[in-house]
Amino acid sequence: MGISARELAAATPATRDRYIDLLRVASLGVVVLGHWLMAVVGADGQVGNLLAVVPELQVVTWGLQVMPVFFFVGGFSHALAYRSRPRYAAFLRARLQRLLRPTMVFIGVWGAVALTVQLVGGDGGPTGVALRLVAQPLWFIGIYLAMVALTPPLLGLHERYGWGAFAGLVGGAVAVDALRFAAGVPFVEFLNFAFVWLAVHQLGFLRADGKIRRPGALAATGLLGAGLLVALGPYPLSMVGMPGEKVSNMAPPTLALLFHGLWLVGAVELLRGPGSRFVARAGVWHKVVAANGIAMTAFLWHLTAMLGVYGGMLALDVPLPVPATAAWWLHVPLRIAVAILLTAVLVAVFRRFEQPAPTVPAAETGGPSPASGPGDAPHTALAAIGVTLALLGVLGLSMTGFGGLLEGHAATLIAVRITAPAAVAMALAGWLLVERAGRPGRAGPGDPTGRVGRAARAEG
């Protein structure tokens, strides 16, 4: 029987940075709410974007596009986790269990639904749109997988160069945008999926070592830089992708989005004092612990719930108001309330796959596991191959969607064509390889019984 959220909350050590946990939950919650609010569906079942209907609202993305905060929090957590468990394969498996297991279940369920729908010939119209849209949040999983995979080398650069390592990533993003917009170099923009998001992730390392000492200056630099780039450059106002736009700040990320991330990180650091006092309250902390335990499951299934709301309305011939009209806004609270209810049902069904596996108490090992040695090389290589396959498969599926599995529907991932079946196969194979490489019980140098390996588990 698992430990309850209340018991976990009560057992939390005083040294834990609870504000980081609050930021993790809050940032994912804002993303989910933003998706629910931005989606507009017409009477014909076509899905649109509220920000395209009312362009004046695009400025709100400067506050609501908070995915950089989640990646910043990830950098903080990954730094602490790897330092306590410097064996690459064990680190990967521990960090990815609560990410990949619920993701593989999500892919399996939707893959089965897609195949069934296609076999009965019902994959056209609104259903086909749903099969495409429901996979889009997987891009976030793919990027996060890359961050976990690259934590050891990037943490090493951070420990050697500090802010210099961050500056190097920013310089890479600047160079990419210069080559993209000034020189017209094709495909170079996709490098900013790495430079932009890894720079934000690197800020989490700096936070872990107490090196963000002037958050106000960071916020001001980010806000000023993003404002100037949007005002003077080729960058759009919206910090999320917009249908039909020639340049998106999100896909691939731009320098403007990186500056946006700087201002958000500076802003949440400025709020660290009051935020820490708020989350220190027993009732608040219990809710944060409970939410963290289901956060990834809720994120994976929240678009399913939203599409369920609109699908139900279409099936029942409930009139859909014209987007952005007074009637539409009056419907928003009810639609979101029903989406919350459906998400809660889905979380109740699938949350078990997000629960961490039972662990051996750390006290048995006498401390953290030792660093990797020569004997770990095969496991390290296997884990690296696995996480690479997993992230390419998940990213590919976010591009192809679940439609056309039987025909091998394809989409372009960076400059490579990838089919939906191939994406599913790569994601599954990658997950299994990571599980195998980092499985507890594998012995390492100086640990012939594998005892340390059995106890190697990530925190948080």
SULKAKA-V837822 format. One record per residue. RES is the residue in three letters. PHI is phi in whole degrees, -180 to 180 (999 if undefined). OMEGA is omega in degrees with one decimal (NA if undefined). BURIAL is b if it has 16 or more other ideal C-beta (glycine too) atoms within 10 Angstrom, else e. Layout:
# SULKAKA-V837822
<<RES | PHI | OMEGA | BURIAL> <RES | PHI | OMEGA | BURIAL>>
This chain:
# SULKAKA-V837822
<<MET | 999 | -176.2 | e> <GLY | -74 | 177.2 | e> <ILE | -80 | -178.8 | e> <SER | -75 | 178.4 | e> <ALA | -62 | -179.7 | b> <ARG | -66 | 178.7 | e> <GLU | -68 | 176.9 | e> <LEU | -62 | 179.9 | b> <ALA | -63 | -178.7 | b> <ALA | -68 | -177.2 | e> <ALA | -90 | -177.2 | e> <THR | -64 | 178.2 | e> <PRO | -68 | -177.9 | e> <ALA | -65 | -176.9 | e> <THR | -80 | -176.5 | e> <ARG | -70 | 177.7 | e> <ASP | -84 | -174.1 | b> <ARG | -71 | 179.1 | b> <TYR | -62 | 177.5 | b> <ILE | -62 | 178.2 | b> <ASP | -64 | 176.9 | b> <LEU | -63 | 179.3 | b> <LEU | -63 | 180.0 | b> <ARG | -61 | -178.9 | b> <VAL | -67 | -176.6 | b> <ALA | -65 | -177.7 | b> <SER | -66 | 177.4 | b> <LEU | -65 | 178.3 | b> <GLY | -63 | 178.3 | b> <VAL | -67 | 177.7 | b> <VAL | -62 | -180.0 | b> <VAL | -62 | 180.0 | b> <LEU | -62 | 178.8 | e> <GLY | -63 | 177.6 | b> <HIS | -62 | 179.6 | b> <TRP | -63 | -176.4 | b> <LEU | -76 | -174.4 | b> <MET | -76 | -176.0 | b> <ALA | -72 | 174.9 | b> <VAL | -126 | -177.9 | b> <VAL | -123 | 178.5 | b> <GLY | -87 | -179.7 | e> <ALA | -63 | 179.6 | e> <ASP | -87 | 178.8 | e> <GLY | 86 | 178.6 | b> <GLN | -76 | -177.2 | e> <VAL | -97 | 177.7 | b> <GLY | -124 | -176.8 | e> <ASN | -124 | -179.9 | b> <LEU | -57 | -177.8 | b> <LEU | -69 | 174.5 | b> <ALA | -81 | 178.2 | b> <VAL | -73 | 179.7 | e> <VAL | -125 | -175.9 | e> <PRO | -57 | -179.6 | e> <GLU | -61 | -178.7 | e> <LEU | -79 | -177.2 | b> <GLN | -62 | 179.5 | b> <VAL | -64 | -179.2 | e> <VAL | -68 | 178.1 | b> <THR | -66 | 177.3 | b> <TRP | -71 | 174.0 | b> <GLY | -112 | -173.7 | e> <LEU | -96 | 175.8 | b> <GLN | -83 | -170.9 | b> <VAL | -108 | 177.3 | b> <MET | -58 | 175.2 | b> <PRO | -57 | 178.9 | b> <VAL | -64 | 179.7 | b> <PHE | -64 | 179.4 | b> <PHE | -69 | 174.8 | b> <PHE | -62 | 177.5 | b> <VAL | -62 | 177.6 | b> <GLY | -60 | 178.1 | b> <GLY | -60 | 177.5 | b> <PHE | -60 | -177.2 | b> <SER | -66 | -178.7 | b> <HIS | -67 | 178.2 | b> <ALA | -62 | -179.7 | b> <LEU | -65 | -176.6 | b> <ALA | -66 | -177.7 | b> <TYR | -70 | 179.2 | b> <ARG | -66 | 178.1 | e> <SER | -86 | -177.3 | b> <ARG | -148 | -172.1 | b> <PRO | -81 | 170.5 | b> <ARG | -92 | -169.8 | b> <TYR | -59 | -176.6 | b> <ALA | -63 | 179.5 | b> <ALA | -67 | 177.4 | b> <PHE | -60 | -179.6 | b> <LEU | -60 | -177.0 | b> <ARG | -61 | -178.5 | b> <ALA | -65 | -178.1 | b> <ARG | -73 | -171.9 | b> <LEU | -97 | -178.4 | b> <GLN | -58 | -177.0 | b> <ARG | -80 | 176.3 | b> <LEU | -104 | -174.2 | b> <LEU | -80 | -179.5 | b> <ARG | -61 | 177.2 | b> <PRO | -65 | 178.1 | b> <THR | -68 | 179.4 | b> <MET | -65 | 176.2 | b> <VAL | -65 | 177.7 | b> <PHE | -58 | 179.5 | b> <ILE | -64 | -179.7 | b> <GLY | -64 | -178.9 | e> <VAL | -66 | -178.7 | b> <TRP | -70 | 175.4 | b> <GLY | -64 | 178.0 | b> <ALA | -65 | 177.8 | e> <VAL | -62 | -178.5 | b> <ALA | -62 | 178.8 | b> <LEU | -64 | 179.1 | e> <THR | -62 | -179.7 | e> <VAL | -62 | -178.9 | b> <GLN | -67 | -179.2 | b> <LEU | -65 | 178.7 | e> <VAL | -94 | 175.7 | e> <GLY | 74 | -177.5 | e> <GLY | -112 | -174.6 | e> <ASP | -96 | 177.0 | b> <GLY | -101 | 174.9 | e> <GLY | 60 | -178.1 | e> <PRO | -59 | 179.6 | b> <THR | -65 | 177.2 | b> <GLY | -63 | 176.9 | b> <VAL | -63 | -179.9 | b> <ALA | -63 | 179.8 | b> <LEU | -64 | 177.2 | b> <ARG | -82 | -173.4 | b> <LEU | -69 | -172.5 | b> <VAL | -65 | -179.4 | b> <ALA | -88 | -172.8 | b> <GLN | -61 | 179.1 | e> <PRO | -63 | -179.9 | b> <LEU | -66 | 177.6 | b> <TRP | -59 | -179.6 | b> <PHE | -64 | 179.5 | b> <ILE | -62 | 179.8 | b> <GLY | -61 | 179.0 | b> <ILE | -64 | -178.9 | b> <TYR | -66 | 175.7 | b> <LEU | -59 | 178.8 | b> <ALA | -63 | 179.2 | b> <MET | -63 | 178.0 | b> <VAL | -63 | -177.2 | b> <ALA | -61 | -175.4 | b> <LEU | -95 | -179.3 | e> <THR | -57 | -176.6 | b> <PRO | -58 | -179.6 | b> <PRO | -67 | -179.0 | e> <LEU | -72 | 175.3 | b> <LEU | -67 | 175.7 | b> <GLY | -63 | 177.0 | e> <LEU | -64 | 178.7 | b> <HIS | -62 | -177.3 | b> <GLU | -67 | 179.8 | e> <ARG | -89 | -171.2 | e> <TYR | -116 | 178.8 | e> <GLY | 60 | 179.9 | e> <TRP | -62 | 178.6 | e> <GLY | -64 | 177.7 | e> <ALA | -65 | 176.3 | b> <PHE | -62 | -179.6 | b> <ALA | -61 | 178.0 | e> <GLY | -64 | 177.8 | e> <LEU | -68 | 176.4 | b> <VAL | -63 | 177.3 | b> <GLY | -60 | 176.1 | e> <GLY | -62 | 178.3 | b> <ALA | -65 | 177.1 | b> <VAL | -62 | -179.3 | e> <ALA | -63 | -179.9 | e> <VAL | -62 | -179.5 | b> <ASP | -67 | 176.7 | b> <ALA | -65 | 178.5 | e> <LEU | -67 | -178.6 | e> <ARG | -71 | -171.5 | b> <PHE | -90 | -177.2 | b> <ALA | -90 | -175.9 | e> <ALA | -106 | 178.3 | e> <GLY | 66 | 179.9 | e> <VAL | -70 | -176.8 | e> <PRO | -73 | 174.5 | e> <PHE | 70 | -177.0 | e> <VAL | -64 | -177.1 | b> <GLU | -61 | -177.9 | b> <PHE | -70 | 175.9 | b> <LEU | -64 | -178.9 | b> <ASN | -76 | 167.6 | b> <PHE | -60 | 177.3 | b> <ALA | -85 | -172.6 | b> <PHE | -61 | -175.5 | b> <VAL | -69 | -174.7 | b> <TRP | -71 | 178.3 | b> <LEU | -71 | 174.8 | b> <ALA | -65 | 177.0 | b> <VAL | -64 | 177.9 | b> <HIS | -61 | 179.7 | b> <GLN | -63 | 175.9 | b> <LEU | -61 | 176.0 | b> <GLY | -65 | 174.6 | b> <PHE | -62 | 179.9 | b> <LEU | -62 | 177.3 | b> <ARG | -64 | -179.2 | b> <ALA | -62 | -179.2 | b> <ASP | -101 | 175.9 | e> <GLY | 66 | -175.5 | e> <LYS | -100 | 173.5 | e> <ILE | -94 | -173.0 | b> <ARG | -97 | -179.8 | e> <ARG | -129 | -177.8 | e> <PRO | -63 | 177.8 | b> <GLY | -63 | 177.8 | e> <ALA | -66 | 178.6 | e> <LEU | -64 | 179.9 | b> <ALA | -63 | -178.4 | b> <ALA | -65 | 178.2 | e> <THR | -61 | -179.4 | e> <GLY | -65 | -178.2 | b> <LEU | -67 | 178.8 | b> <LEU | -66 | -179.1 | e> <GLY | -63 | 178.9 | b> <ALA | -64 | 180.0 | b> <GLY | -63 | 179.7 | e> <LEU | -67 | -179.7 | e> <LEU | -64 | 179.6 | b> <VAL | -71 | -177.5 | b> <ALA | -72 | -171.8 | e> <LEU | -109 | -173.4 | e> <GLY | -107 | -178.0 | e> <PRO | -87 | -172.9 | e> <TYR | -90 | 178.9 | b> <PRO | -75 | 179.9 | b> <LEU | -70 | -175.0 | b> <SER | -70 | 175.9 | b> <MET | -94 | 169.9 | b> <VAL | -124 | -178.6 | b> <GLY | -68 | 179.6 | e> <MET | -120 | -179.8 | b> <PRO | -63 | 174.5 | e> <GLY | 81 | -177.5 | e> <GLU | -77 | -179.2 | e> <LYS | -74 | 178.4 | e> <VAL | -124 | 176.4 | e> <SER | -116 | 174.9 | b> <ASN | -76 | -173.4 | b> <MET | -103 | -170.2 | b> <ALA | -135 | -1.9 | e> <PRO | -80 | -179.4 | b> <PRO | -62 | 179.2 | b> <THR | -117 | 175.3 | b> <LEU | -61 | 178.0 | b> <ALA | -61 | 178.4 | b> <LEU | -68 | 176.6 | b> <LEU | -64 | 176.5 | b> <PHE | -64 | 174.9 | b> <HIS | -59 | 177.0 | b> <GLY | -63 | 178.1 | b> <LEU | -61 | -177.7 | b> <TRP | -69 | 178.8 | b> <LEU | -68 | 178.7 | b> <VAL | -63 | 176.2 | b> <GLY | -61 | -178.5 | b> <ALA | -65 | -178.4 | b> <VAL | -69 | 175.7 | b> <GLU | -71 | 175.0 | b> <LEU | -64 | -180.0 | e> <LEU | -91 | -173.6 | e> <ARG | -61 | -178.9 | b> <GLY | -61 | 179.0 | e> <PRO | -63 | 178.6 | e> <GLY | -64 | 179.1 | b> <SER | -66 | 178.4 | e> <ARG | -67 | 179.9 | e> <PHE | -65 | -175.9 | e> <VAL | -77 | 176.9 | b> <ALA | -72 | 176.8 | e> <ARG | -65 | -174.2 | e> <ALA | -58 | -178.6 | e> <GLY | -66 | 179.4 | e> <VAL | -67 | -178.0 | e> <TRP | -63 | 177.2 | b> <HIS | -60 | 179.2 | b> <LYS | -67 | 178.5 | b> <VAL | -65 | 178.4 | b> <VAL | -62 | 179.5 | b> <ALA | -62 | -179.3 | b> <ALA | -67 | 178.4 | b> <ASN | -63 | -178.9 | b> <GLY | -72 | -178.4 | b> <ILE | -126 | -170.1 | b> <ALA | -59 | -176.5 | b> <MET | -70 | 177.2 | b> <THR | -62 | 179.2 | b> <ALA | -62 | 179.9 | b> <PHE | -64 | -178.1 | b> <LEU | -62 | -171.2 | b> <TRP | -103 | -173.8 | b> <HIS | -69 | 176.7 | b> <LEU | -72 | 173.9 | b> <THR | -59 | 179.2 | b> <ALA | -64 | -179.8 | b> <MET | -63 | 178.7 | b> <LEU | -66 | 175.2 | b> <GLY | -65 | 177.9 | b> <VAL | -62 | -178.4 | b> <TYR | -69 | 177.6 | b> <GLY | -63 | 177.1 | b> <GLY | -64 | 178.7 | e> <MET | -64 | 178.6 | b> <LEU | -67 | -178.8 | b> <ALA | -65 | -178.4 | e> <LEU | -92 | -179.5 | e> <ASP | 58 | 174.7 | e> <VAL | -75 | -178.4 | e> <PRO | -59 | 177.3 | e> <LEU | -98 | -178.8 | b> <PRO | -63 | 175.0 | e> <VAL | -63 | -176.9 | e> <PRO | -54 | 175.1 | b> <ALA | 72 | 174.1 | e> <THR | -82 | 179.4 | e> <ALA | -59 | 179.9 | e> <ALA | -64 | 179.5 | e> <TRP | -64 | 179.8 | b> <TRP | -63 | 178.2 | e> <LEU | -67 | 178.7 | e> <HIS | -79 | -172.9 | b> <VAL | -56 | -178.6 | e> <PRO | -58 | -179.6 | e> <LEU | -67 | 180.0 | e> <ARG | -62 | -179.5 | b> <ILE | -67 | 178.3 | b> <ALA | -62 | 178.5 | e> <VAL | -67 | 177.5 | b> <ALA | -63 | 176.6 | b> <ILE | -62 | 179.9 | b> <LEU | -63 | 179.1 | e> <LEU | -65 | 177.7 | b> <THR | -63 | 178.6 | b> <ALA | -62 | 178.0 | e> <VAL | -64 | 179.6 | e> <LEU | -64 | 177.7 | b> <VAL | -64 | 179.0 | b> <ALA | -61 | -179.1 | e> <VAL | -76 | -168.9 | e> <PHE | -108 | -174.6 | b> <ARG | -63 | -177.5 | b> <ARG | -59 | -177.7 | e> <PHE | -79 | 177.1 | b> <GLU | -94 | -177.0 | b> <GLN | -72 | 179.1 | b> <PRO | -66 | 177.9 | e> <ALA | -70 | 177.6 | e> <PRO | -57 | -176.6 | e> <THR | -125 | 171.3 | e> <VAL | -80 | 180.0 | b> <PRO | -55 | -177.6 | e> <ALA | -61 | -177.8 | e> <ALA | -61 | -179.2 | e> <GLU | -65 | -175.1 | e> <THR | -93 | -178.1 | b> <GLY | 75 | 177.7 | e> <GLY | 145 | -179.1 | e> <PRO | -67 | -179.3 | e> <SER | -69 | -179.7 | b> <PRO | -71 | -179.0 | b> <ALA | -70 | 179.9 | e> <SER | -62 | 176.1 | b> <GLY | -129 | -178.5 | e> <PRO | -57 | -178.7 | e> <GLY | -68 | -179.7 | e> <ASP | -89 | -173.2 | b> <ALA | -56 | 179.4 | e> <PRO | -62 | 179.3 | e> <HIS | -67 | 178.5 | b> <THR | -63 | 179.9 | b> <ALA | -63 | 179.9 | e> <LEU | -63 | 179.1 | b> <ALA | -65 | 180.0 | b> <ALA | -64 | 177.3 | b> <ILE | -63 | -178.8 | e> <GLY | -62 | -177.4 | b> <VAL | -69 | 176.2 | b> <THR | -65 | 177.1 | b> <LEU | -61 | -177.8 | b> <ALA | -63 | -176.9 | b> <LEU | -70 | 177.1 | b> <LEU | -67 | 179.0 | b> <GLY | -66 | -179.3 | b> <VAL | -67 | 177.4 | b> <LEU | -63 | 178.8 | b> <GLY | -62 | 179.7 | b> <LEU | -68 | 176.6 | b> <SER | -65 | 178.7 | b> <MET | -86 | -175.2 | b> <THR | -83 | -170.9 | b> <GLY | 75 | -176.9 | b> <PHE | -96 | 179.4 | b> <GLY | -77 | 175.2 | b> <GLY | 69 | 179.4 | b> <LEU | -65 | -178.2 | b> <LEU | -69 | -179.1 | e> <GLU | -86 | -176.6 | e> <GLY | 73 | 178.8 | e> <HIS | -53 | -174.1 | b> <ALA | -121 | 173.7 | b> <ALA | -145 | -178.7 | b> <THR | -96 | 174.2 | e> <LEU | -102 | -171.3 | b> <ILE | 61 | 179.8 | e> <ALA | -121 | -174.9 | e> <VAL | -119 | 175.3 | e> <ARG | -78 | -179.7 | e> <ILE | -135 | -179.3 | b> <THR | -92 | 178.7 | b> <ALA | -61 | 177.8 | b> <PRO | -60 | 179.1 | b> <ALA | -65 | 179.2 | b> <ALA | -64 | 178.4 | b> <VAL | -62 | -179.0 | b> <ALA | -63 | -179.8 | e> <MET | -66 | -180.0 | b> <ALA | -62 | -179.4 | b> <LEU | -66 | 180.0 | b> <ALA | -63 | 179.5 | e> <GLY | -63 | 178.6 | b> <TRP | -61 | -178.7 | b> <LEU | -64 | 178.7 | e> <LEU | -67 | 177.8 | b> <VAL | -63 | 178.2 | b> <GLU | -61 | -178.0 | b> <ARG | -67 | -175.6 | e> <ALA | -65 | -174.8 | b> <GLY | -103 | -175.4 | b> <ARG | -61 | 177.6 | e> <PRO | -58 | 178.8 | b> <GLY | 105 | 178.4 | e> <ARG | -76 | -176.1 | b> <ALA | -82 | 175.6 | e> <GLY | -131 | -180.0 | b> <PRO | -58 | 178.8 | e> <GLY | 76 | -177.1 | e> <ASP | -140 | -171.5 | b> <PRO | -63 | -179.4 | e> <THR | -88 | -177.1 | e> <GLY | 77 | -175.9 | e> <ARG | -64 | 178.7 | b> <VAL | -63 | -179.1 | b> <GLY | -60 | -179.0 | b> <ARG | -65 | -177.1 | b> <ALA | -96 | -176.4 | b> <ALA | -75 | -179.3 | b> <ARG | -137 | 179.6 | b> <ALA | -83 | 174.3 | b> <GLU | -91 | 173.5 | e> <GLY | 58 | NA | b>>
